Amino acid sequence: MNLYDLFLKPYESYETSQILLEAAATFFGLISVLFSIRKNILVYPTGIISTVLYVYILYAFGLMGDMMINGYYTAMSIYGWILWSKNTNDHIHVKVSKTNKKEWLQSAILFIFSLILVTLIYYWKPVFDDHATPGLAYLDWANWLDVLTTAIFLVGMWLMAKRKIENWIFWIIGDLVSVPLYLYKGLGITSVQFLIFTVLAVIGYREWNRNQKV
């Protein structure tokens, strides 16, 4: 299988508007990560635009489980925006710190809660997709991988809202796994986005660590 079959062939059946929307969602997602690296509060409004667009895109593609998860990302972004706005000296940038033992424990609890929550979403996913009987028997490896990466991302979002340096570790892992995952789902542009996200997350981790030591 060549690169055309992997990245471009799925788009042969897409409408131009769908491709443009995915490209726009990818653009705002990338801009959001760049703002995050700079500890700039604009990470949230740009990120919200991206996740809202993905809610619509995933609804149009019938990926209801993914759609609801992106809706949750949007809500978490609003939460993070509120927290960051309360912790800025210039109303733009925030200070960062390392995660303490209590916060690691909270992260573990959130991770487990997220696994349960996303599994429940996928349990009911058949009902939303084709009015079938709910259950986990319909899930393939990609769905279970999506459950895992979503829990990873939710912890990453929570730590980012708390301005914790280790949030980037979760983004690096989740982004890297999402590259083949979204390629499998036929969203090649989004797959490339996550590849770029992985590189940016490594840069973000190094940058936040460097700034915290200054």
C-alpha positions as CSV (number, residue, x, y, z in Angstrom):
1,M,0.0,0.0,0.0
2,N,1.5,3.4,-1.1
3,L,1.1,6.9,0.5
4,Y,-1.7,7.8,-1.9
5,D,-3.8,4.8,-0.7
6,L,-3.1,5.6,3.0
7,F,-3.6,9.4,3.0
8,L,-5.5,10.5,-0.1
9,K,-7.7,7.7,-1.4
10,P,-10.3,7.9,1.4
11,Y,-10.9,11.6,0.4
12,E,-12.1,10.5,-3.1
13,S,-15.6,10.0,-1.6
14,Y,-15.6,13.1,0.6
15,E,-17.2,16.4,-0.3
16,T,-15.0,19.5,-0.7
17,S,-16.6,21.1,2.3
18,Q,-15.8,18.1,4.5
19,I,-12.1,18.3,3.4
20,L,-12.0,22.0,4.1
21,L,-13.6,21.6,7.5
22,E,-11.1,19.0,8.5
23,A,-8.2,21.2,7.2
24,A,-9.6,24.1,9.2
25,A,-10.0,22.0,12.4
26,T,-6.4,20.8,11.9
27,F,-5.1,24.3,11.4
28,F,-6.7,25.6,14.6
29,G,-5.5,22.5,16.5
30,L,-1.9,23.2,15.4
31,I,-2.2,26.9,16.3
32,S,-3.6,25.9,19.7
33,V,-0.6,23.7,20.5
34,L,1.8,26.5,19.5
35,F,0.0,28.8,21.9
36,S,0.3,26.1,24.5
37,I,4.0,25.8,24.1
38,R,4.3,29.6,24.7
39,K,2.0,29.3,27.8
40,N,-0.4,31.7,26.0
41,I,-4.0,31.6,27.1
42,L,-5.1,31.7,23.4
43,V,-4.5,28.0,23.5
44,Y,-8.0,27.6,24.7
45,P,-10.1,29.7,22.2
46,T,-8.2,28.3,19.3
47,G,-8.5,24.8,20.7
48,I,-12.2,25.1,21.2
49,I,-12.7,26.1,17.6
50,S,-10.8,23.0,16.6
51,T,-12.8,20.6,18.8
52,V,-16.1,22.2,17.9
53,L,-15.3,21.7,14.2
54,Y,-14.4,18.1,14.9
55,V,-17.7,17.5,16.7
56,Y,-19.5,18.5,13.5
57,I,-17.0,16.5,11.2
58,L,-17.3,13.3,13.3
59,Y,-21.1,13.7,13.5
60,A,-21.2,13.9,9.7
61,F,-19.1,10.8,9.4
62,G,-21.3,8.9,11.9
63,L,-18.5,8.5,14.4
64,M,-20.8,9.3,17.4
65,G,-18.4,8.0,20.1
66,D,-15.6,10.2,18.8
67,M,-18.0,13.1,18.5
68,M,-19.1,12.9,22.1
69,I,-15.5,12.7,23.2
70,N,-14.7,15.9,21.3
71,G,-17.6,17.5,23.0
72,Y,-16.0,16.6,26.3
73,Y,-12.7,18.0,25.1
74,T,-14.6,21.3,24.4
75,A,-16.0,21.4,27.9
76,M,-12.6,20.6,29.4
77,S,-11.1,23.5,27.3
78,I,-13.6,25.9,28.7
79,Y,-12.6,24.7,32.2
80,G,-9.0,25.2,31.4
81,W,-9.6,28.6,30.0
82,I,-11.3,29.7,33.2
83,L,-8.4,28.4,35.3
84,W,-5.7,30.0,33.2
85,S,-7.5,33.3,33.2
86,K,-7.3,33.3,37.0
87,N,-3.6,32.7,37.0
88,T,-2.0,35.2,34.6
89,N,-0.1,38.3,35.5
90,D,-0.5,39.9,32.0
91,H,-3.8,38.2,31.1
92,I,-1.9,36.2,28.4
93,H,0.8,34.0,29.9
94,V,0.9,31.7,32.9
95,K,3.5,30.2,35.2
96,V,4.0,26.5,35.2
97,S,5.1,23.9,37.8
98,K,5.8,20.2,38.3
99,T,3.1,17.7,39.3
100,N,3.2,16.8,43.0
101,K,2.2,13.4,44.6
102,K,-1.4,14.5,45.3
103,E,-1.9,15.6,41.7
104,W,-0.4,12.3,40.4
105,L,-2.9,10.4,42.5
106,Q,-5.7,12.7,41.1
107,S,-4.4,12.0,37.6
108,A,-4.6,8.2,38.2
109,I,-8.2,8.5,39.4
110,L,-9.1,10.7,36.5
111,F,-7.5,8.2,34.1
112,I,-9.5,5.3,35.5
113,F,-12.7,7.4,35.5
114,S,-12.0,8.3,31.9
115,L,-11.5,4.7,30.9
116,I,-14.9,3.8,32.4
117,L,-16.6,6.8,30.9
118,V,-15.3,6.3,27.4
119,T,-16.1,2.6,27.6
120,L,-19.7,3.4,28.5
121,I,-19.8,5.8,25.5
122,Y,-18.7,3.0,23.2
123,Y,-21.1,0.6,24.9
124,W,-24.0,2.8,23.7
125,K,-22.3,3.8,20.4
126,P,-24.1,1.1,18.4
127,V,-27.4,2.7,19.3
128,F,-26.3,6.1,18.0
129,D,-24.7,4.6,14.9
130,D,-27.4,2.3,13.5
131,H,-29.9,1.8,16.3
132,A,-28.4,-1.6,17.1
133,T,-28.4,-3.2,20.5
134,P,-25.8,-1.7,22.9
135,G,-22.8,-3.7,23.7
136,L,-19.0,-4.0,23.5
137,A,-19.0,-6.9,21.1
138,Y,-19.0,-4.4,18.2
139,L,-15.6,-2.8,19.2
140,D,-12.5,-3.6,17.2
141,W,-8.9,-2.9,18.1
142,A,-9.1,0.7,17.0
143,N,-12.1,1.4,19.3
144,W,-10.3,0.0,22.3
145,L,-7.2,1.9,21.4
146,D,-9.4,5.0,21.1
147,V,-10.7,4.3,24.6
148,L,-7.1,4.3,25.9
149,T,-5.9,7.4,24.0
150,T,-8.9,9.4,25.1
151,A,-8.2,8.6,28.7
152,I,-4.6,9.7,28.2
153,F,-5.7,12.9,26.5
154,L,-8.2,13.8,29.2
155,V,-5.5,13.5,31.9
156,G,-3.3,15.6,29.7
157,M,-5.9,18.3,29.4
158,W,-6.5,18.3,33.1
159,L,-2.8,18.7,33.9
160,M,-2.5,21.4,31.2
161,A,-5.4,23.2,32.9
162,K,-3.5,23.0,36.1
163,R,-0.4,24.3,34.3
164,K,1.6,21.2,35.0
165,I,4.7,20.4,33.0
166,E,4.0,16.7,32.8
167,N,0.9,17.3,30.7
168,W,3.2,17.1,27.7
169,I,4.1,13.5,28.5
170,F,0.5,12.5,28.1
171,W,0.2,14.4,24.8
172,I,3.3,12.8,23.4
173,I,2.0,9.3,24.1
174,G,-1.5,10.0,23.0
175,D,-0.5,11.9,19.8
176,L,2.0,9.2,18.8
177,V,-0.6,6.4,19.1
178,S,-3.3,8.6,17.3
179,V,-1.2,8.8,14.1
180,P,-2.0,5.2,12.9
181,L,-5.4,5.3,14.6
182,Y,-6.8,8.2,12.6
183,L,-5.1,6.9,9.4
184,Y,-7.1,3.7,10.0
185,K,-10.3,5.8,10.3
186,G,-9.8,7.4,7.0
187,L,-8.9,10.9,8.3
188,G,-5.4,11.3,6.8
189,I,-5.2,15.1,7.4
190,T,-5.9,14.5,11.1
191,S,-3.3,11.7,11.2
192,V,-0.7,14.1,9.9
193,Q,-1.8,16.6,12.4
194,F,-1.2,14.2,15.3
195,L,2.3,13.4,13.8
196,I,3.1,17.1,14.0
197,F,1.5,17.3,17.4
198,T,3.9,14.6,18.6
199,V,6.9,16.7,17.6
200,L,5.4,19.9,19.0
201,A,4.6,18.1,22.3
202,V,8.3,17.1,22.7
203,I,9.2,20.8,22.1
204,G,6.6,21.9,24.5
205,Y,7.8,19.6,27.2
206,R,11.4,20.8,26.8
207,E,10.3,24.5,26.7
208,W,8.1,24.3,29.8
209,N,10.9,22.5,31.7
210,R,13.4,25.1,30.6
211,N,11.2,28.0,31.6
212,Q,10.3,26.5,34.9
213,K,14.0,26.3,35.8
214,V,14.6,30.0,34.9
